[in-house]
Structure formats: structure tokens, C-alpha cells
Amino acid sequence: MKFRVVIEIDEDGVYVAQVPSLPGCISQGKTRAEALENIKDAIKGYIESLRKHGEPVPPSIEEELVDVNV
């Protein structure tokens, strides 16, 4: 499954990752790579919890990056 992950650097220089389609699914790391690994674990736990409680899992996204020369 694919989910959109938004990564921002907070005021302390920590990378914060969150998944907009999974409310409250947030993690962090000292580096961008660490934040990405941590959010993968958070997503897995979130989905396991949804399934355990019989809640629907949001659909996987399909996304394309487009380069535009202007």
C-alpha cells in the first residue's frame, strides 16, 4: 500500500512525518531517513489497529510527479 507522507522540520531541527489520510499517524526522527523508517512502522501499527477494530482502511494512493519547465 502507498500513503502520502508529509515531512517537515520542527523548530528543534527534528524531522516530523505525518500521514494526512490516517489522522493522528505521526512519527519523527533525527534525519529524514529515520523519520521515514519510523513513519512506516507507525503506518503498519495504525492499519493493524484499524483492522483489529473492524474499521475501514483508506485506499492506497496512486500519484505521479510531473516536471514542468516554465
C-alpha positions as CSV (number, residue, x, y, z in Angstrom):
1,M,0.0,0.0,0.0
2,K,1.1,3.6,-0.6
3,F,0.3,6.6,1.5
4,R,1.2,10.2,1.2
5,V,3.7,11.2,3.9
6,V,4.4,14.9,4.7
7,I,7.7,15.6,6.3
8,E,8.6,18.9,8.0
9,I,11.4,20.1,10.2
10,D,10.3,21.4,13.5
11,E,11.8,24.3,15.5
12,D,14.2,21.9,17.2
13,G,15.5,20.5,13.9
14,V,13.7,17.2,14.3
15,Y,12.0,15.7,11.2
16,V,8.3,15.2,11.7
17,A,6.4,12.8,9.4
18,Q,2.6,12.5,9.2
19,V,0.1,10.8,7.0
20,P,-2.8,13.0,6.1
21,S,-5.1,10.1,5.3
22,L,-4.5,8.5,8.7
23,P,-5.4,11.1,11.3
24,G,-3.0,11.1,14.2
25,C,-0.5,8.9,12.4
26,I,2.7,10.9,13.2
27,S,6.3,10.0,13.9
28,Q,9.7,11.7,13.9
29,G,13.4,11.2,13.5
30,K,16.7,12.9,13.8
31,T,17.1,12.6,10.0
32,R,14.7,12.4,7.1
33,A,15.6,8.8,6.5
34,E,15.0,7.9,10.2
35,A,11.6,9.8,10.1
36,L,10.6,7.8,7.0
37,E,11.5,4.5,8.6
38,N,9.6,5.4,11.8
39,I,6.5,6.5,9.9
40,K,6.5,3.2,8.1
41,D,6.3,1.4,11.5
42,A,3.6,3.8,12.6
43,I,1.5,3.2,9.5
44,K,1.7,-0.6,10.0
45,G,0.6,-0.2,13.6
46,Y,-2.2,2.1,12.6
47,I,-3.5,-0.2,9.9
48,E,-3.3,-3.2,12.2
49,S,-5.4,-1.3,14.8
50,L,-8.0,-0.3,12.1
51,R,-8.3,-4.0,11.1
52,K,-8.5,-5.2,14.6
53,H,-11.4,-2.9,15.4
54,G,-13.2,-3.6,12.1
55,E,-12.6,-0.1,10.7
56,P,-12.1,0.6,7.0
57,V,-8.5,1.1,5.8
58,P,-8.2,4.1,3.5
59,P,-7.3,3.1,-0.1
60,S,-3.8,3.2,-1.4
61,I,-2.9,6.3,-3.4
62,E,-1.6,6.5,-6.9
63,E,0.4,9.5,-7.6
64,E,2.6,10.9,-10.4
65,L,5.3,13.5,-10.3
66,V,5.3,15.9,-13.3
67,D,8.2,18.1,-14.3
68,V,7.1,21.4,-15.9
69,N,9.7,23.7,-17.5
70,V,8.5,27.3,-17.1
